[in-house]
C-alpha cells in the first residue's frame, strides 16, 4: 500500500521559510559568539572603517526575495528558493532587532535580549501558521458578525497585552487568541505603560507587580535565551 503525502504549495513554501529562518538564526548566533570570544576565523565585517552589521545583507536579501516573488510569482522550485532566501534575510535582520529598536549597538547588552524575543516570537508565529492557525474564523458557516467580533476581541486582547508589557504574548495571540487573552487579564509588568497608568506608587497592585516581576529576577526562559543567544554583558556599576 502506497501512502501519498499531499502538502499545499503555500504551506510547503512556508516550511522552507521557517526552516531557513531557524537554521540561519542558530548559525548566526554561533558565529557571533565565536567572534565575541575571539575564536575561529570569523571577524566583524567592516567596509571603509564602518562595522557592517548582518542586518544589512538581511534587509537586502528580503527585498530581493520579496520583489522576485511579487514580480514573477514562480512555481516550485523557485518559490521554495525565494521563500528560503526570505527566511535567511528575516533571521539576519531580526537577530539585530534590538539595534534598530534602540538605534545603537546593544547586541550583547541587556537590551539586546529583545532580539532573541523577536526571533522566538517570529518562529512561534511561523510554526502556528504552518500548523494551520489563522487570526480569522475559518468556519464557512460563521456569519460576518462572528468574524468581526473575533477580530475585534483579538485586537483588543493583543493591545492590552502590549500595554501590560507582554509584547511576545500579544504577537502570538494574533494567531492563538487564548495566549493574548490570558496576558491581557493577568498582572502587568511594573515598567509597562499599564502599570504606570493603573498601579500608582504605594498601591497594592504596584507591590504585587514588583513582587512578581522584580528587576533582577531571572526565569527559566532567560536561561533558554542564554543558551540560544549567549548571556548578556554584565551591567556596569
Number of C-alpha atoms within 10 A of each C-alpha: 3 4 5 6 5 7 9 8 13 12 14 17 22 21 21 19 24 26 19 21 26 19 14 19 26 14 11 17 18 15 17 18 17 15 15 14 8 11 11 9 8 13 13 12 11 10 7 6 7 8 10 13 16 18 20 13 15 23 18 15 21 23 15 15 21 15 13 15 17 9 9 10 11 14 10 12 10 15 22 20 17 24 27 23 23 27 28 26 29 26 31 26 26 25 29 25 23 25 20 14 13 11 9 9 14 21 20 18 15 14 15 22 23 21 22 22 18 20 22 18 18 21 18 17 20 21 16 15 16 17 11 10 16 14 16 14 17 10 9 6 8 10 10 10 9 14 16 13 12 16 17 12 16 24 18 16 25 27 17 22 29 22 20 24 21 19 20 21 23 30 22 21 23 22 21 18 22 15 20 30 20 15 23 23 12 11 19 29 21 23 14 16 16 18 20 16 9 12 19 12 11 8 11 11 17 20 15 16 18 15 12 14 17 12 10 6 9 10 9 8 9 13 13 12 16 14 10 14 23 18 17 16 12 9 7 4 3
